[in-house]
Amino acid sequence: MPLGHDMALEGTVVAVAADRGHHFSKPIQDRIALVEGYGVEGDAHAGALVRHRSLARRQPHLPNLRQVHLIPSELFATLSGAGFSVAAGELGENITTAGLDLERMPLGTLIELGPAAVVELTGLRTPCVLIDRFRAGLKRQVLSSAERGPPYKSGVLGVVRTGGTVVAGDAARVRLPLSSFRALPAL
């Protein structure tokens, strides 16, 4: 996937969220703590092994590639234009960013968050039936109709490479992989 020179490599954390329970939406928090190799402290999706409920039932010993869910806030404006009111945390993300085209980042991209935390991108979040239960017709809006670009517009998933605290207002800086630029797979 060739990357254009127009890709922003610095953005901002708009909001952070976590939930101990497996609910579709996550409540906004003042701060979240990212734990290396584990995920968001106190979040239902944290753990070294897969925590996604349907995957965990089928293959509980897989590594957890979904420790952290990031979503660009720009998606909310796009959805608003289609008649859907969605706010930070409501699509289940842990970190809402501004200024980064997350879904276009290549596999292995590192996102530095705040003064210390680093998340490595592992894949695109694939929207499931729950998104339509949240808002009827929303799934169709996050499926891309473009021939080029990511097939989904519902954020990205990653693993915590370096722990640290993340708060709204923190910088979100991109470090692209040095070698291959493979598109993020659907997870």
Secondary structure as UniProt FT lines:
FT   TURN            5..6
FT   STRAND          10..17
FT   STRAND          28..29
FT   STRAND          31..35
FT   TURN            36..38
FT   STRAND          39..40
FT   TURN            41..42
FT   TURN            44..45
FT   HELIX           53..58
FT   TURN            60..61
FT   STRAND          68..72
FT   HELIX           74..81
FT   TURN            82..83
FT   TURN            88..91
FT   STRAND          95..98
FT   HELIX           102..104
FT   TURN            107..108
FT   STRAND          110..113
FT   TURN            114..116
FT   STRAND          117..124
FT   HELIX           130..134
FT   TURN            136..137
FT   HELIX           138..142
FT   STRAND          156..162
FT   STRAND          164..167
FT   TURN            168..169
FT   STRAND          171..175
//
